[in-house]
Amino acid sequence: MALLPPIPLYRRLLRTHRKHLPKEMRLLGDEYIKSEFRAHRNVENPVHIIGFLTEWQMYAQKLEGDLWLGEKIDSGKIDKMSDQQLGQLYELMQAIQKRDQDGDDEGTS
């Protein structure tokens, strides 16, 4: 798999969200993508850049193929995450649970 350069990959991710995600998930995902790409804009370590682009490209491929539905995060990847990444993952989980809870509340009204 040839890696896409950062800007084409960024655009592909946003297009993939627009095409494959419900509106509320797309908004959350788009903000996450934007913040991650901004945070990694000045990274100079080639190994880190390749890992970053590879993971995002695999994410785009999974979304495009609907392979992400019901998938769990690989425990090996969780073990390699920094405390900051684990904190971000926890915040994302909370946002998703809140969205689901808010959706359930609307359905029962």
Buried (B, 14 or more C-beta within 10 A) or exposed (E): EEEBEBEEBBEBBBEBBEEBBEEEEBEBBBEBBEEBBEEBEEEEEEEEBEEBBEEBBEBBBBBBEEEEEEEEEEEEEEEEEEEEEEEBBEEEEEEEEEBEEEEEEEEEE
